[in-house]
Amino acid sequence: MLSVARTGVASVKNSVRSVSALATRDVLVKGPHAEVSELKNGLRVSTENNGRPTTTVGVWIETGSRYENESNNGVSRLLEHMVHKGTGKRSEAQLESELSSIGAKLVSETSRDHTAIFVQSASQDLDSAAIEGEKKHLLSALEEAEEDHMGVVMDNLHAAAFQGTSLARSPLGNTNGIKSLDASTLKQWQADHYRPVRMIFSAVGGVEHGKLTQLAEKYFGDLSNSYPGQIPHSDGVRFTGSEFRFRNDNVPHMYGAIAVEGVGHGHHDALALRVASQFVGQWDVTHGSSYNAPSKLVQQVSHGYNLHAFQNFSLNYKDTGLFGVQFICKGDSLDDATSIARWLQHEWKHLSSAVDEEEVNRSKNALRTQLYQALETNTQKAAFNAKELLHTGGVRSLVDIEDSLEKLDKTAVREAVSRHVYDRDIAASGVGRTEAWPNYANLRYGMSWWKL
Amino acid sequence: MLSRLSVRAQSSAAAAAPNTLASAFDLRSSRLTSGLSVSSVDLNQPIAHLAIAFRAGSRHQSATEAGFAHRLRNALGGDSRRAKGLTMLWQAGAIGANVHATADRENIILSMSFPRSQASLGASLLSELAQPSLEAWELEDSLDTIKSDVAHLSTYERVSQLLHEAAFRNGPLGQSPLCGPHNTGSVNYRKLQDYAASRLVASECAVVGVNVDHGELQSFFAERAFIQENKNRKEQASSSYHGHGESRREGCSTGVAVAVAGEGPSLGGDAKRLAAGAVAATIAQKVLSSSSVFYQPYSDSGLLGFYVESVADGTTAAKIKDSINKFKTLETSVDESAVQGAKAATKVAILTKADKGAELASSLASSVLSPSRDLHSPSDVAALVDSLSVNDVKEVARLAGARLSLGALGSIRHVPYLDEC
């Protein structure tokens, strides 16, 4: 550090460059890579052997709320939960005891465009008493989810931004939808969706590809690809500039999100937008840095506007996405809320036309830390590999990602933000004390007007 | 600078052949002449994690130094004697680093994650950030953060503090790791500087690097880092578990939160007992499925217990009573099959947790500073868990159930007294 303080940044950069010979990229080149093969019935098997003593094995299925309609909204999640109730070959108790004897846990989740079930395969037989029980569970989970204000903000944001399309629906389902579900709907859903071409069998840990392929052949090899029902399809995508406010003054703060339409998972601007998102950054009141933070936005908004937290996001679905910021503020002043939005939009406009090479490099490093750190565990990497396969048809190695990240420069970031953010329509969503929510038209002007 | 929207944590795994990690997990450790210990492991991952830990947590505060550990933690990131805090934070930002400071009852830990190419700059920033100058104006700047930390305390943290007061009374472990609500104002900076001068020193310090070169890290801290040497070492006061104590605070909510615990194994004791504690906790979680079980070993004592938060109504008292009785008789649930299952689950939990480099670095740093100074790799710990007998676990469960302590917050009229259970 002494050398840093005395001789300035230049010498540090040189010394860093000299060590980088054995650095980040080399590790990625040497690191374990995913092997992918396909069974006869179209099921794809992806494994990555990192020699660790633990392994995550799971199935990722292309299903989820974007394939549902108003009357069966919630069916993907209900079916996913039914997996825990045992299968045709094993009862719930058997399943639990067999898994716990090897220390394993069955985990599952459903989002808008996929369901993931780890460790054990999907169920074949469905018992209607168990379905009723699980429906009650989901309805109470739905009530609990309303207490997660930021979760509601993001659900409402989707409902507004993608209104009239299937992406608007929440994976949590809706009360009427869940109540009307029965065993035959579930079975139909399973028959339509849990098909080998829509499934990825993904494993990361101390596993051999050959052994996993044999297992996949044994347990999934008999699934057929014929469709007695209909091939599931999701409607097209349409982004609508709009606003969704849910005012509830009993909530102590204003929770909100503002976003433009982002890009799909495989889009060539996806990485540039994630870099841009990192530039916006995140902050909350418990952070040690405010005036002195290494981000212009944090310096501006952390004081004086009663802001409690903000966080960037850049979500990618298969064919579209959302790029924006979520925030929590006190919600007692229209001026405060408007100023926070202004500063945020100022950063976006800066990104579209004036961001410089140094700023881009900082954001690229921040993205490296976030991206690679989020792939350290077996489960995270297995999910990454599976979603890559589902969305793009192949698994990009981290070296490829590192190389495309390395190539990104200020021009790429400026162009991506100009294309997707500057002067684009916005979707806004507010929950809680939204009386002080900024005027929509004003916000929309702020996407291009510098003097606002 | 802290990343919060990480991928949702999920644990699931199947046990594979043991010892495959042993070769990959090459844990190295060296002690410098200054007393500072440097340990590292290279898992060949792209992100490097560094942690520097000092035995400076709240248990080391004297009666007149309440809240100093919290203030010290929040002052990290300010100026040091040699460099400006602003410059250091911007340099940390330039290499994409997440900087995180935590303070618990034992240690203050400053940790950093960044792309491994930047290791040399990262190490120098970390060592310098960990030696704050604590000038009066620096402390002034962090006053707001102290207040908001206290305001944002979770119910669990508040109840946990009540439990510690009941369990350890006026002993060092009874002190809160954070400032109390009455105690968030300004502080005499000279006293805080004295505290830092006696605690943020080489002999009380451990550095751990994950995914860095051991030789480079060691030579940096041996030759170029400025960690103060110790001048007047204070002996650490010991804290013993009392039990049969209760600390209850009426709150305005309609719910109630209760933490109940008994004496658990300590970090200074036998490593086998420490592992047995983890297995006992796994069994307790299965028995008490509606509460969350916690296991917190300290250097000379420990807690093993459960926490439950619920709406207060007519049935609450009976439910809590039932849980307390189940926990008292935990020993009877410890049999061959329960231990087998719990051992497997504990091993997977230990090994899965070690996959997260940032957590690994902090937890290794804490174990270097524990009295036994044993540094176990996660696979060693897993092997230790494997070697446990039913009696080892039974003994820990018996001790935990023998003398309980209780902390409660909220509608405490719904919480039975321990001697009524």
Chai-1 contact restraints between the chains, C-beta under 6 A:
chainA,res_idxA,chainB,res_idxB,connection_type,confidence,min_distance_angstrom,max_distance_angstrom,comment,restraint_id
A,M1,B,A83,contact,1.0,0.0,6.0,A-B,restraint_1
A,M1,B,S124,contact,1.0,0.0,6.0,A-B,restraint_2
A,M1,B,E128,contact,1.0,0.0,6.0,A-B,restraint_3
A,A5,B,R82,contact,1.0,0.0,6.0,A-B,restraint_4
A,A5,B,A83,contact,1.0,0.0,6.0,A-B,restraint_5
A,V12,B,L121,contact,1.0,0.0,6.0,A-B,restraint_6
A,S15,B,S120,contact,1.0,0.0,6.0,A-B,restraint_7
A,V16,B,L121,contact,1.0,0.0,6.0,A-B,restraint_8
A,V19,B,S120,contact,1.0,0.0,6.0,A-B,restraint_9
A,S20,B,S117,contact,1.0,0.0,6.0,A-B,restraint_10
A,A23,B,R116,contact,1.0,0.0,6.0,A-B,restraint_11
A,A23,B,S117,contact,1.0,0.0,6.0,A-B,restraint_12
A,T24,B,P46,contact,1.0,0.0,6.0,A-B,restraint_13
A,T24,B,P115,contact,1.0,0.0,6.0,A-B,restraint_14
A,T24,B,R116,contact,1.0,0.0,6.0,A-B,restraint_15
A,T24,B,S117,contact,1.0,0.0,6.0,A-B,restraint_16
A,V27,B,N44,contact,1.0,0.0,6.0,A-B,restraint_17
A,V27,B,P46,contact,1.0,0.0,6.0,A-B,restraint_18
A,L28,B,P46,contact,1.0,0.0,6.0,A-B,restraint_19
A,G51,B,T20,contact,1.0,0.0,6.0,A-B,restraint_20
A,G51,B,A24,contact,1.0,0.0,6.0,A-B,restraint_21
A,R52,B,L21,contact,1.0,0.0,6.0,A-B,restraint_22
A,P53,B,A16,contact,1.0,0.0,6.0,A-B,restraint_23
A,P53,B,T20,contact,1.0,0.0,6.0,A-B,restraint_24
A,P53,B,L21,contact,1.0,0.0,6.0,A-B,restraint_25
A,P53,B,L351,contact,1.0,0.0,6.0,A-B,restraint_26
A,T54,B,A13,contact,1.0,0.0,6.0,A-B,restraint_27
A,T54,B,V348,contact,1.0,0.0,6.0,A-B,restraint_28
A,T54,B,L351,contact,1.0,0.0,6.0,A-B,restraint_29
A,T54,B,T352,contact,1.0,0.0,6.0,A-B,restraint_30
A,T55,B,A13,contact,1.0,0.0,6.0,A-B,restraint_31
A,T55,B,A14,contact,1.0,0.0,6.0,A-B,restraint_32
A,T55,B,A16,contact,1.0,0.0,6.0,A-B,restraint_33
A,T56,B,S12,contact,1.0,0.0,6.0,A-B,restraint_34
A,T56,B,A13,contact,1.0,0.0,6.0,A-B,restraint_35
A,S100,B,G341,contact,1.0,0.0,6.0,A-B,restraint_36
A,S101,B,G341,contact,1.0,0.0,6.0,A-B,restraint_37
A,I102,B,A14,contact,1.0,0.0,6.0,A-B,restraint_38
A,I102,B,A15,contact,1.0,0.0,6.0,A-B,restraint_39
A,I102,B,A344,contact,1.0,0.0,6.0,A-B,restraint_40
A,G103,B,A15,contact,1.0,0.0,6.0,A-B,restraint_41
A,G103,B,A344,contact,1.0,0.0,6.0,A-B,restraint_42
A,G103,B,A345,contact,1.0,0.0,6.0,A-B,restraint_43
A,G103,B,K347,contact,1.0,0.0,6.0,A-B,restraint_44
A,G103,B,V348,contact,1.0,0.0,6.0,A-B,restraint_45
A,A104,B,A14,contact,1.0,0.0,6.0,A-B,restraint_46
A,K105,B,S12,contact,1.0,0.0,6.0,A-B,restraint_47
A,V107,B,Q10,contact,1.0,0.0,6.0,A-B,restraint_48
A,V107,B,S12,contact,1.0,0.0,6.0,A-B,restraint_49
A,F118,B,S12,contact,1.0,0.0,6.0,A-B,restraint_50
A,V119,B,S12,contact,1.0,0.0,6.0,A-B,restraint_51
A,G206,B,A16,contact,1.0,0.0,6.0,A-B,restraint_52
A,G206,B,T20,contact,1.0,0.0,6.0,A-B,restraint_53
A,V285,B,S148,contact,1.0,0.0,6.0,A-B,restraint_54
A,T286,B,D149,contact,1.0,0.0,6.0,A-B,restraint_55
A,G288,B,G77,contact,1.0,0.0,6.0,A-B,restraint_56
A,S289,B,L89,contact,1.0,0.0,6.0,A-B,restraint_57
A,N292,B,L86,contact,1.0,0.0,6.0,A-B,restraint_58
A,N292,B,L89,contact,1.0,0.0,6.0,A-B,restraint_59
A,P294,B,L89,contact,1.0,0.0,6.0,A-B,restraint_60
A,P294,B,W90,contact,1.0,0.0,6.0,A-B,restraint_61
A,P294,B,G93,contact,1.0,0.0,6.0,A-B,restraint_62
A,R362,B,G93,contact,1.0,0.0,6.0,A-B,restraint_63
A,R362,B,A94,contact,1.0,0.0,6.0,A-B,restraint_64
A,N365,B,I95,contact,1.0,0.0,6.0,A-B,restraint_65
A,N365,B,G96,contact,1.0,0.0,6.0,A-B,restraint_66
A,N365,B,P115,contact,1.0,0.0,6.0,A-B,restraint_67
A,A366,B,G96,contact,1.0,0.0,6.0,A-B,restraint_68
A,R368,B,G96,contact,1.0,0.0,6.0,A-B,restraint_69
A,R368,B,P115,contact,1.0,0.0,6.0,A-B,restraint_70
A,T369,B,I47,contact,1.0,0.0,6.0,A-B,restraint_71
A,T369,B,G96,contact,1.0,0.0,6.0,A-B,restraint_72
A,T369,B,N98,contact,1.0,0.0,6.0,A-B,restraint_73
A,T369,B,S113,contact,1.0,0.0,6.0,A-B,restraint_74
A,T369,B,F114,contact,1.0,0.0,6.0,A-B,restraint_75
A,Q370,B,S3,contact,1.0,0.0,6.0,A-B,restraint_76
A,Y372,B,P46,contact,1.0,0.0,6.0,A-B,restraint_77
A,Y372,B,I47,contact,1.0,0.0,6.0,A-B,restraint_78
A,Q373,B,I47,contact,1.0,0.0,6.0,A-B,restraint_79
A,Q373,B,S113,contact,1.0,0.0,6.0,A-B,restraint_80
A,A374,B,S6,contact,1.0,0.0,6.0,A-B,restraint_81
A,A374,B,V7,contact,1.0,0.0,6.0,A-B,restraint_82
A,E376,B,D355,contact,1.0,0.0,6.0,A-B,restraint_83
A,E376,B,K356,contact,1.0,0.0,6.0,A-B,restraint_84
A,E376,B,G357,contact,1.0,0.0,6.0,A-B,restraint_85
A,T377,B,D355,contact,1.0,0.0,6.0,A-B,restraint_86
A,T379,B,Q10,contact,1.0,0.0,6.0,A-B,restraint_87
A,Q380,B,V7,contact,1.0,0.0,6.0,A-B,restraint_88
